[in-house]
Amino acid sequence: MPGAHQLKFNIHFHSTRCPSRHQSKGDRSMRKKFVFSLCVAVVLFIAGPAWAKDVKTIAVLPFSIHSSENIDYVRNGVWDMLISRLAAGGQTAVIGKNAVIESMKQSGKKDLTAADMHGIGQSLNADYVVWGSITKIGNSVSLDGKLFDVGAATSPVGIFEQCRGLDEIIPRMDTFAGKIQHHLLGHVPSTYIPPPAEPAIVPAQTQPAGGQPTVSAGVPAVEALKTPQGTLTAVINPDFINAARPLDRKDFWMTQRYPVEFKGMDIGDVNGDGTNEIVVIDGTDVMIYKKEGTSLQLLHKRSGRSYDNNIAVDVADVNNNGIDEIIVTAFVNNRVSSFVLEFDGENYVAVASGLPWFLRVIPTGEGPLLIGQTRGINSVFENAIHEIRWSDGKYVRGNRMPIPEGLSVYGLTIDSVGLGGKDVVIALDTYDRLKIFEKTEKPLSRIEILGGSDELIWKSDEVFGGSSNSIDFRKPGGAGSSTWSDEEGKTFINVRILTCDTTGDGKKEIIIVKNLSATGRLFRNVSTFTKSEIYNLEFDGLGFVQNWKTRPIQGYVADYQFKDVDNDGNKELVLALVLGTGMTRPRSVLVAYDLKLN
C-alpha cells in the first residue's frame, strides 16, 4: 500500500536430498524457532515506525540575547541544559544542534517570530520548537521562553520570569523544561529532577464553603490553566493572586477573540436605556456592545476611514442631557482631530468633530471631568491641560487645571489617596514611573530638580503602565519654517490610572496596569508587550505599597475600567486585552472579573 514499508522475503532451503519423514525432533524444533523469530522480526519492522510516531520530536533553538554585555556563555549553557532535560528518559527526540543552526541560517532572519518557528519546525520535521529570549539590564534578567506546536501553530506552554541575577536562570529553565515535559507526556520523567520549590504563600483567610472558583462554563479554576481561556485570563482568578487578603472566588467572563487590535475601551449608558454598554475602538472604528448573559452583542459599529487613527475613548455625560457621550481622540496627519458621538434616539451621530484636544475623562467627587490638551510644538504633551466644558451647544476650553505643565492627559488622574483628604495629581511620567504631585501649574522643569521640590511628593522606583498604543509625531522643519520635519518620533499613549475603595474603609486605592515586555523598556521607540499584571496599591503615608497583584496575564492590556459591565449593581474589573500586535495577526478580547473582598 502507498506510503507503507514494502517488505519482501525470498527464503530458499537447499538440500542434497529430500527431507525425510523421520527428521529428528531437534531439527523440527530448530525450524519452529527460526520461523517464530522471523515472524517477530517482521512484526517489529512493520510496527516500529508506528511506535516511533508516539515519540515527539523537538527542536531547541538558542535563545536570543538582549544585553550590553557579552553573555553568550549563558545562552549556550541554557541551550545545552534544555536539550539535556528534554531528552531525559528517551521519551522525546531532540534534534541536533547542527541541524537547528542550519535551519536558522536558511530562514535568513536575526529576530525570529512565531511564523518563523512554523517554518523552522517544518523544515526540521519537528513536532515542537522551543525558543525564547534572555534580556539583561544591570543585575535584572528577564526570561521569555515558549514551546511552539508546529502542527497547531500555537504556543501551549510558556514562561516569563524576572530574575535578580544570572544565578537564578538555570532553576527557572528547569521549571520551564518540566512544564514542557508535562505538556508532552502528561507527566515529568522520573529522570527529571526539578529545582527546590519556593515556599507557598498561605492566605490570611480561608476559602468559604462552596466557593470554588469557576471559569466560563463551570470549569474549576485549578483546571483553568489547562483550557484555552486559562492561558489568557484564568491567572487573574484570586486563587492565583499574590495577596495577603484574598478576594472573593468568583467567575470571570471572556469574549470571543476579535481580529482587530483594541486601542481603547470604556463603559457607560450611551443609548439612554438605563443600562451600561461597552464602547471599544480600534485604529479606525468605534464599536458599541451590550453584555447579554454570557455573550456580547454588537449594537452599532461606526466605520472610519483607512487613514484614521483613533487612540483613546471615554464615555461620560458632559452635556448633562442624561445620555453618555462617546468621546474619541484621533490623531491624523500630525494633528489632533477628536470627535464626539451621541445617541439621538435612532442613531449615533457626531455632535462635534475636528476638536483640537487630546481628551480624557477622569472621575471626581462631583462627577466625571473632561480634560483636554492641545498638541505641542517640540513635544506632543508639552502644553498645559484645561477643563473642556459644554457651552452653547459646543465643547469649549475652560479653566486651566492645576496639573504640572508637561504631563500628559493619559496616565493621569486627580484624587485623594490617603494624604489628609486633599486631592493630589497622580501620574505616570514618560519613563513609566508613578509619581504624586501637589496640585500646581508649575512646569515639570521647575519641579523635577536636583534635590527635589515641595510639589513632587513621591515617585516610584518600579515602572507601571506601559503602552504599545502610539502616534507618530513630526516637529517643525526649522526656524521660521511652515512645514514639518520628515523625521518622525513615536509618542506612546499611556493607560489609565483608576482610583477606588475596594476595601470599604473609606480610603481610596489605586488599580493600575503593568504591561510586561521581554525587552523591558530598553528602546524608547519600540514597545512590544506580551504579558501584563494588575496591581492594587495603597498609600501608607510614605508611599504606595502593594495590597495585591495578579500573576502575569497572557496579553497586553490596552485599556481597562472598574465599572458595572453586566448591570448587576456591582462593579467589575474589565480589561481590553490584546493578544497579538505588530507582525502577528491582531487579536483582542474583553475580560471581566469581579473584585469583591470576603
C-alpha positions as MATLAB code, in Angstrom:
seq = 'MPGAHQLKFNIHFHSTRCPSRHQSKGDRSMRKKFVFSLCVAVVLFIAGPAWAKDVKTIAVLPFSIHSSENIDYVRNGVWDMLISRLAAGGQTAVIGKNAVIESMKQSGKKDLTAADMHGIGQSLNADYVVWGSITKIGNSVSLDGKLFDVGAATSPVGIFEQCRGLDEIIPRMDTFAGKIQHHLLGHVPSTYIPPPAEPAIVPAQTQPAGGQPTVSAGVPAVEALKTPQGTLTAVINPDFINAARPLDRKDFWMTQRYPVEFKGMDIGDVNGDGTNEIVVIDGTDVMIYKKEGTSLQLLHKRSGRSYDNNIAVDVADVNNNGIDEIIVTAFVNNRVSSFVLEFDGENYVAVASGLPWFLRVIPTGEGPLLIGQTRGINSVFENAIHEIRWSDGKYVRGNRMPIPEGLSVYGLTIDSVGLGGKDVVIALDTYDRLKIFEKTEKPLSRIEILGGSDELIWKSDEVFGGSSNSIDFRKPGGAGSSTWSDEEGKTFINVRILTCDTTGDGKKEIIIVKNLSATGRLFRNVSTFTKSEIYNLEFDGLGFVQNWKTRPIQGYVADYQFKDVDNDGNKELVLALVLGTGMTRPRSVLVAYDLKLN';
ca = [
       0.000    0.000    0.000;
       1.293    3.513   -0.754;
       3.469    5.050    1.925;
       3.794    1.742    3.790;
       7.016   -0.178    4.170;
       7.428   -2.629    1.281;
       8.924   -5.847    2.616;
       9.637   -8.891    0.502;
      11.239  -12.080    1.751;
      12.607  -14.838   -0.506;
      13.584  -17.797    1.622;
      15.200  -20.814   -0.019;
      16.071  -24.064    1.753;
      18.549  -26.093   -0.262;
      19.257  -29.751    0.432;
      21.003  -32.541   -1.334;
      18.196  -34.853   -0.523;
      14.519  -34.720    0.152;
      13.629  -34.213    3.728;
      12.795  -37.389    5.459;
       9.645  -38.035    7.338;
      11.946  -39.271   10.059;
      13.744  -35.963   10.831;
      14.729  -35.607   14.438;
      12.642  -33.667   16.926;
      15.609  -31.337   17.391;
      15.568  -30.340   13.712;
      11.832  -29.681   13.790;
      12.199  -27.587   16.987;
      15.010  -25.515   15.484;
      12.920  -24.819   12.373;
       9.963  -23.685   14.505;
      12.191  -21.312   16.476;
      13.617  -19.852   13.290;
      10.162  -19.262   11.775;
       8.927  -17.723   15.035;
      11.929  -15.383   15.250;
      11.449  -14.394   11.643;
       7.781  -13.526   12.250;
       8.670  -11.452   15.276;
      11.283   -9.554   13.252;
       8.735   -8.811   10.530;
       6.180   -7.570   13.053;
       8.751   -5.360   14.748;
       9.928   -3.950   11.430;
       6.408   -3.055   10.363;
       5.229   -1.778   13.730;
       8.410    0.113   14.547;
       7.540    3.252   12.573;
       4.110    3.396   14.185;
       5.646    3.289   17.641;
       8.162    5.937   16.643;
       5.331    8.331   15.871;
       4.487    8.395   19.591;
       7.886    9.924   20.316;
       7.616   13.696   19.982;
      10.410   15.426   18.078;
      11.603   18.751   19.486;
      13.895   21.392   18.021;
      15.501   23.559   20.718;
      16.705   26.911   19.382;
      19.373   29.012   21.080;
      17.696   31.853   22.975;
      18.255   35.357   21.588;
      20.228   37.693   23.834;
      19.468   41.358   24.610;
      22.290   42.744   26.705;
      25.058   45.324   26.575;
      27.366   42.617   28.000;
      28.644   39.534   26.217;
      26.666   36.733   27.884;
      26.803   34.236   25.041;
      28.016   31.682   27.566;
      24.628   31.983   29.281;
      22.820   31.298   26.025;
      24.991   28.252   25.347;
      24.502   26.954   28.871;
      20.714   27.349   28.668;
      20.703   25.685   25.252;
      22.660   22.657   26.487;
      20.608   22.404   29.660;
      17.246   22.449   27.852;
      18.410   19.817   25.362;
      19.629   17.600   28.207;
      16.447   17.980   30.265;
      14.064   17.425   27.352;
      15.954   14.344   26.161;
      15.847   12.801   29.646;
      14.023    9.477   29.751;
      14.217    8.917   25.998;
      10.513    9.710   25.516;
      11.221   12.768   23.367;
      13.644   13.064   20.451;
      15.686   16.267   20.402;
      17.085   17.372   17.055;
      20.825   18.010   16.931;
      22.332   21.474   17.229;
      23.928   21.496   13.777;
      20.638   20.830   12.023;
      18.956   23.558   14.059;
      21.665   26.105   13.247;
      21.491   25.272    9.541;
      17.703   25.710    9.526;
      18.003   29.066   11.313;
      20.541   30.223    8.711;
      18.147   29.281    5.920;
      15.447   31.489    7.477;
      17.765   34.461    6.903;
      16.435   36.347    9.912;
      18.053   37.529   13.101;
      14.882   38.351   15.040;
      12.566   35.357   14.743;
       8.784   35.371   15.091;
       6.158   32.691   15.659;
       5.709   32.469   11.879;
       9.414   31.673   11.578;
       9.021   28.935   14.202;
       6.449   27.280   11.994;
       8.814   27.309    9.009;
      11.799   26.073   11.020;
       9.719   23.331   12.604;
       8.505   22.105    9.221;
      11.992   22.174    7.700;
      13.280   20.012   10.576;
      10.211   17.708   10.616;
       9.784   18.679   14.261;
       6.566   18.407   16.225;
       7.571   21.263   18.543;
      10.047   24.141   18.624;
      11.417   25.677   21.842;
      12.560   29.297   21.522;
      12.831   32.465   23.564;
      14.986   35.353   24.716;
      17.151   36.454   27.628;
      17.314   40.166   28.469;
      19.832   41.526   30.982;
      19.775   45.104   32.234;
      22.133   45.692   35.143;
      21.513   42.887   37.613;
      17.977   42.288   36.369;
      17.403   39.398   33.973;
      14.179   38.664   32.069;
      13.441   35.222   30.628;
      10.816   34.653   27.966;
      10.503   31.086   26.679;
       7.867   29.375   24.550;
       7.026   25.914   23.266;
       5.641   26.207   19.724;
       3.332   23.460   18.455;
       4.173   23.225   14.738;
       1.023   21.334   13.772;
      -1.412   23.547   15.674;
       0.591   26.793   15.170;
       0.105   27.696   18.841;
       2.282   28.152   21.928;
       0.671   25.946   24.599;
       3.490   26.373   27.149;
       5.454   29.472   28.046;
       7.448   31.094   30.811;
       8.127   34.710   31.624;
      10.307   35.327   34.641;
      12.137   38.267   36.169;
      15.365   37.178   37.882;
      17.619   39.070   40.245;
      20.764   37.720   38.642;
      22.233   35.119   36.310;
      22.344   32.542   39.112;
      18.540   32.243   39.002;
      18.348   31.398   35.301;
      19.049   27.661   35.469;
      16.396   26.900   38.158;
      13.811   28.843   36.120;
      14.782   26.965   32.960;
      14.457   23.711   34.916;
      10.891   24.668   35.684;
      10.263   25.502   32.020;
      11.631   22.116   30.914;
       9.409   20.372   33.448;
       6.341   22.208   32.135;
       7.190   21.163   28.585;
       7.639   17.515   29.567;
       4.373   17.563   31.476;
       2.552   19.011   28.463;
       4.009   16.469   26.043;
       3.895   13.353   28.196;
       1.268   14.098   30.812;
       3.938   13.610   33.463;
       7.520   14.547   34.249;
      10.003   11.703   33.549;
      11.495   10.033   36.605;
      14.943   11.109   35.409;
      13.948   14.766   35.680;
      14.922   16.420   38.966;
      13.062   19.711   39.488;
      14.600   22.632   41.396;
      13.539   23.158   45.017;
      10.045   24.603   45.230;
       9.583   28.107   46.574;
       7.589   28.319   49.809;
       3.894   28.739   49.201;
       2.083   31.906   50.248;
      -0.675   30.976   52.668;
      -3.700   33.306   52.521;
      -4.729   35.028   55.733;
      -8.314   33.865   55.294;
      -9.731   30.549   54.199;
     -11.970   29.798   51.273;
     -15.698   29.895   52.179;
     -17.510   26.615   51.799;
     -18.953   26.099   48.375;
     -16.934   28.933   46.920;
     -14.821   27.018   44.437;
     -13.873   29.367   41.582;
     -15.177   28.622   38.138;
     -14.166   29.622   34.647;
     -16.722   30.328   31.928;
     -18.991   27.281   31.846;
     -18.153   25.955   35.274;
     -14.551   24.832   34.731;
     -12.786   24.763   38.142;
     -10.113   27.445   38.475;
      -7.417   24.866   39.207;
      -8.211   23.254   35.862;
      -8.488   26.631   34.118;
      -4.838   26.765   33.183;
      -5.367   23.650   31.057;
      -8.060   25.361   28.943;
      -7.645   27.837   26.072;
      -9.230   30.510   28.272;
      -6.904   29.648   31.100;
      -3.811   30.557   29.150;
      -5.251   34.029   28.725;
      -7.140   35.078   31.800;
      -7.598   32.396   34.424;
      -4.427   33.601   36.065;
      -6.253   36.685   37.302;
      -8.517   34.475   39.379;
      -7.849   35.251   43.065;
      -6.613   31.694   43.576;
      -3.594   32.819   41.592;
      -3.295   36.339   43.033;
      -0.332   37.078   45.296;
      -2.205   38.716   48.151;
      -2.351   38.643   51.914;
      -6.085   39.401   51.741;
      -7.756   37.064   49.266;
     -10.633   38.284   47.149;
     -13.950   36.517   46.703;
     -13.744   33.485   44.426;
     -15.938   34.498   41.508;
     -16.266   33.714   37.832;
     -14.518   35.678   35.179;
     -16.090   36.306   31.812;
     -14.299   36.480   28.489;
     -15.484   37.293   24.995;
     -14.585   35.606   21.758;
     -11.404   36.730   20.006;
     -11.825   39.680   17.665;
      -9.450   40.031   14.651;
      -8.515   43.630   15.497;
      -6.163   45.430   17.859;
      -8.164   47.217   20.554;
      -6.915   50.744   21.245;
      -9.320   51.808   23.966;
     -12.435   50.837   25.912;
     -14.942   52.446   28.285;
     -18.321   51.599   29.796;
     -21.477   53.673   30.258;
     -25.109   54.197   29.263;
     -24.653   55.506   25.743;
     -28.203   54.913   24.447;
     -30.281   56.118   27.406;
     -31.838   52.738   28.213;
     -30.737   52.845   31.850;
     -28.106   50.112   31.466;
     -24.434   50.156   30.578;
     -22.928   49.404   27.196;
     -19.290   48.747   26.284;
     -17.598   51.052   23.778;
     -14.439   49.767   22.083;
     -12.209   51.404   19.470;
      -9.571   50.103   17.142;
      -7.498   52.304   14.849;
     -10.409   53.244   12.582;
     -13.737   52.023   14.003;
     -15.992   52.556   17.014;
     -17.951   49.511   18.239;
     -20.777   49.533   20.810;
     -21.587   46.257   22.586;
     -24.021   45.045   25.216;
     -23.284   42.135   27.543;
     -26.260   39.767   27.377;
     -25.778   36.839   29.730;
     -22.501   35.213   28.741;
     -22.426   36.677   25.227;
     -21.552   40.070   23.778;
     -23.978   41.630   21.303;
     -22.839   44.234   18.771;
     -25.328   47.121   18.843;
     -23.626   49.532   16.483;
     -20.419   49.975   14.502;
     -19.168   53.266   13.133;
     -16.608   52.545   10.449;
     -13.893   55.118    9.901;
     -11.576   55.862    7.010;
      -8.496   53.778    6.296;
      -6.163   56.606    7.329;
      -7.951   57.382   10.621;
      -6.011   56.836   13.811;
      -8.183   56.508   16.929;
      -6.047   56.450   20.071;
      -8.403   56.837   23.072;
     -12.066   56.635   24.027;
     -14.061   57.801   27.046;
     -17.729   57.709   27.989;
     -19.373   60.469   30.080;
     -22.411   62.766   30.131;
     -20.553   66.051   29.740;
     -23.513   67.996   28.305;
     -25.797   66.797   31.147;
     -28.666   65.551   28.960;
     -28.903   62.136   30.618;
     -27.091   60.194   27.868;
     -23.372   59.477   27.979;
     -21.405   60.806   25.042;
     -18.732   58.721   23.297;
     -15.568   60.842   23.273;
     -12.920   59.649   20.821;
      -9.439   61.114   20.468;
      -7.924   60.775   16.997;
      -4.567   61.895   15.615;
      -4.438   62.250   11.823;
      -1.735   63.844    9.656;
       0.222   65.193   12.615;
      -2.748   66.945   14.193;
      -5.392   66.150   16.762;
      -8.859   65.653   15.267;
     -11.096   64.320   18.028;
     -14.847   63.765   17.782;
     -17.861   63.062   19.977;
     -20.789   60.730   19.213;
     -24.185   60.785   20.911;
     -27.357   58.730   20.546;
     -30.270   60.800   19.172;
     -32.920   58.164   19.746;
     -32.323   56.372   16.469;
     -28.642   56.547   15.632;
     -25.252   57.597   16.920;
     -24.459   60.991   15.416;
     -21.412   63.250   15.632;
     -22.187   66.206   17.872;
     -18.629   67.504   17.482;
     -15.703   66.787   15.178;
     -12.263   68.182   14.439;
     -11.674   69.013   18.127;
      -8.025   70.079   18.700;
      -7.552   68.360   22.070;
      -6.261   65.073   23.357;
      -9.228   64.158   25.564;
      -9.590   62.107   28.748;
     -12.355   61.761   31.358;
     -11.268   61.487   34.990;
     -13.683   60.803   37.866;
     -14.081   63.417   40.619;
     -16.247   63.753   43.710;
     -18.562   65.986   41.677;
     -18.812   63.616   38.741;
     -16.806   62.912   35.598;
     -14.499   65.688   34.427;
     -13.409   66.048   30.791;
      -9.877   67.401   30.401;
      -8.044   68.274   27.219;
      -4.598   69.165   25.949;
      -3.517   70.649   22.630;
      -0.580   69.202   20.738;
       2.765   70.787   21.497;
       5.352   72.042   19.043;
       8.541   70.358   20.241;
       6.918   67.512   22.164;
       3.393   66.184   21.993;
       2.312   66.774   25.598;
       4.240   69.922   26.499;
       1.181   72.204   26.719;
      -0.997   72.919   29.753;
      -4.111   70.846   30.484;
      -7.536   72.510   30.639;
     -11.062   71.520   31.561;
     -13.243   71.001   28.485;
     -16.838   72.151   29.031;
     -20.101   72.069   27.108;
     -21.340   75.599   26.463;
     -23.859   76.984   23.964;
     -24.108   73.695   22.093;
     -20.385   73.049   21.711;
     -17.287   71.924   23.565;
     -15.065   74.801   24.675;
     -11.853   75.204   26.628;
     -12.444   76.037   30.281;
     -10.176   76.814   33.193;
      -6.618   75.648   33.323;
      -6.225   72.588   35.506;
      -3.810   72.626   38.481;
      -1.694   69.933   36.842;
       2.060   70.275   36.300;
       2.728   71.538   32.786;
       4.389   68.830   30.705;
       2.346   65.894   31.978;
       0.104   64.045   29.541;
      -3.671   63.758   29.929;
      -3.112   59.999   29.560;
      -1.853   58.019   32.540;
      -3.115   60.712   34.926;
      -5.836   61.290   37.497;
      -6.681   63.616   40.410;
      -7.942   62.156   43.667;
      -7.396   61.790   47.389;
      -5.421   58.657   48.250;
      -4.811   58.990   51.977;
      -2.941   62.293   52.011;
      -5.038   64.017   54.657;
      -8.100   64.059   52.431;
      -6.653   66.514   49.918;
      -6.627   65.876   46.190;
      -3.296   65.268   44.515;
      -2.166   64.641   40.948;
      -1.210   61.003   40.293;
       0.587   60.434   37.017;
       2.904   58.219   35.003;
       5.895   60.044   33.568;
       7.495   59.409   30.181;
       9.620   56.655   31.746;
       6.540   54.940   33.257;
       7.418   55.866   36.852;
       4.416   56.526   39.066;
       4.506   59.973   40.720;
       2.401   62.050   43.127;
       2.362   65.837   42.734;
       0.768   68.661   44.633;
      -1.833   70.443   42.529;
       0.157   73.105   40.701;
       0.539   74.810   37.329;
       4.338   74.810   37.502;
       6.199   73.202   34.603;
       7.910   69.886   35.258;
      11.279   71.528   34.600;
      10.834   73.536   37.825;
       9.505   70.590   39.844;
      11.812   67.725   38.927;
      15.008   69.440   40.036;
      18.158   68.298   41.759;
      17.431   67.948   45.459;
      13.673   67.623   44.907;
      10.847   70.110   45.313;
       7.795   70.629   47.501;
       5.472   69.851   44.589;
       6.850   66.338   43.966;
       5.531   64.298   46.891;
       6.615   60.804   45.870;
       7.896   58.755   42.942;
       8.189   55.010   42.426;
      11.334   53.034   41.763;
       9.249   50.490   39.896;
       7.717   51.052   36.456;
       3.982   50.735   35.813;
       1.697   51.323   32.848;
       3.350   50.811   29.503;
       1.643   51.029   26.138;
       2.011   49.897   22.539;
      -0.584   52.494   21.504;
       1.382   55.310   19.887;
       1.309   58.232   17.472;
       3.971   59.352   15.015;
       4.811   62.992   15.665;
       6.779   65.328   13.398;
       8.416   68.502   14.698;
       8.613   71.770   12.708;
      11.129   71.750    9.878;
      13.192   74.594   11.337;
      13.139   78.189   12.489;
      10.565   80.176   10.518;
       9.520   77.090    8.550;
       5.853   76.466    7.839;
       6.492   72.825    7.024;
       7.038   69.802    9.229;
      10.160   67.712    9.515;
      10.213   64.353    7.749;
      11.715   62.804   10.879;
       9.094   61.041   12.956;
       9.240   60.039   16.586;
       6.851   57.814   18.463;
       4.893   59.117   21.441;
       3.069   56.491   23.479;
      -0.448   56.888   24.855;
      -0.287   55.524   28.384;
      -3.023   53.560   30.146;
      -5.434   54.954   32.707;
      -4.912   55.179   36.429;
      -8.036   54.153   38.363;
      -8.828   55.033   41.966;
     -11.425   53.184   44.027;
     -12.242   51.946   47.513;
     -12.304   48.155   47.158;
     -11.880   47.515   50.901;
     -14.796   49.675   52.079;
     -12.633   51.529   54.607;
     -13.308   54.943   53.059;
      -9.751   55.208   51.742;
      -9.017   55.254   48.029;
      -6.559   52.817   46.482;
      -5.061   52.725   43.012;
      -5.695   49.992   40.462;
      -3.026   50.163   37.796;
      -1.725   48.006   34.960;
       1.865   46.983   34.376;
       2.426   45.713   30.847;
       5.437   43.421   30.550;
       7.923   43.142   27.692;
      10.733   40.668   27.082;
      12.970   43.593   26.161;
      11.870   45.652   29.147;
      11.852   49.349   28.313;
      15.222   49.405   26.587;
      14.087   51.115   23.401;
      12.148   54.364   23.616;
      10.564   53.997   20.166;
       9.727   50.292   20.448;
       7.198   48.813   22.870;
       6.275   45.172   22.411;
       4.285   43.960   25.380;
       3.169   40.346   25.572;
       2.046   39.993   29.193;
       0.544   42.150   31.909;
      -0.138   42.371   35.633;
      -2.768   44.284   37.602;
      -1.738   45.978   40.860;
      -3.734   47.337   43.788;
      -1.702   49.986   45.617;
      -2.469   51.883   48.818;
      -0.734   54.971   50.171;
       0.636   54.406   53.692;
       1.865   57.938   54.336;
       5.338   57.342   52.937;
       4.484   55.910   49.529;
       2.362   53.388   47.698;
       2.508   49.823   48.991;
       1.135   46.770   47.262;
      -2.081   45.217   48.568;
      -2.151   42.605   45.856;
      -1.196   41.933   42.274;
      -2.124   39.321   39.713;
       0.293   36.843   38.276;
       1.326   37.597   34.674;
      -1.600   37.545   32.247;
      -1.025   36.417   28.673;
      -1.721   39.527   26.612;
      -1.199   43.281   26.688;
      -3.822   45.460   28.445;
      -4.681   48.291   26.046;
      -7.315   49.792   28.357;
      -9.316   48.874   31.435;
     -12.148   50.102   33.670;
     -13.731   49.386   37.031;
     -17.432   49.704   36.230;
     -20.634   47.660   36.190;
     -20.342   45.856   32.865;
     -23.135   43.293   33.389;
     -25.646   45.651   35.066;
     -25.908   43.596   38.247;
     -25.287   46.575   40.529;
     -21.647   45.630   41.220;
     -18.509   46.943   39.573;
     -16.207   44.589   37.706;
     -12.630   44.970   36.556;
     -12.855   44.934   32.751;
      -9.770   44.525   30.553;
      -9.347   45.211   26.845;
      -6.703   42.569   26.231;
      -4.612   42.443   23.044;
      -3.177   39.014   22.223;
      -1.272   39.876   19.068;
       0.114   43.083   17.533;
       2.705   44.279   15.064;
       3.998   41.466   12.845;
       1.473   38.962   14.170;
      -2.197   38.833   13.249;
      -4.057   41.211   15.610;
      -6.408   39.550   18.081;
      -8.191   41.057   21.081;
     -10.650   40.013   23.772;
     -12.590   41.634   26.590;
     -12.295   40.133   30.060;
     -14.458   40.977   33.077;
     -13.690   39.945   36.626;
     -15.402   40.545   39.989;
     -13.263   42.256   42.624;
     -15.066   41.767   45.938;
     -13.425   41.158   49.267;
     -14.605   38.423   51.599;
];
